[in-house]
Structure formats: structure tokens, C-alpha cells
């Protein structure tokens, strides 16, 4: 609780602590740091998208498999 109050106090009274990073804030886009951060953001989005795509496809597979098993069981 004290940590939350301290963070709220610091962000409220020293707003420069809560400024965005150089990519979001509008730094020179040709800077090496900005290019590195952009590549890191793209990599993280790619990994996240791949994992979420795998989870979604697995859920679709399970749904199709359940429907197939239900059809087979109705035949008995």
C-alpha cells in the first residue's frame, strides 16, 4: 500500500517521471535507439500473435473434434 501511495505521489508531483519512451514521445526516428525499440516492439507483437494464433487454432480443433465425436456417438 505504501508503495502505491509513493508512486502516486511521485507521478502527481514529478510528472516528468511518467513521460513516454523515446519511440512514443516523438524522438528522432533515425536514431539507433528508436530503431532498436521499434524492432523489439515488432518482435514482441510477432511472438504474441503467434502464440495467440496457436491457442485459437487449438480451440477450433477441439471444437471440431467434439462435434465429430458427438456425431459418431449419436449413431450408436
Secondary structure, DSSP 8 states (H G I E B T S, - for coil): -HHHHHHHHHHHH-GGGG---HHHHT--TTSHHHHHHHHHHHHHHHHHHHHHHHHHHHHHHHHHHHHHHHHHHHT-
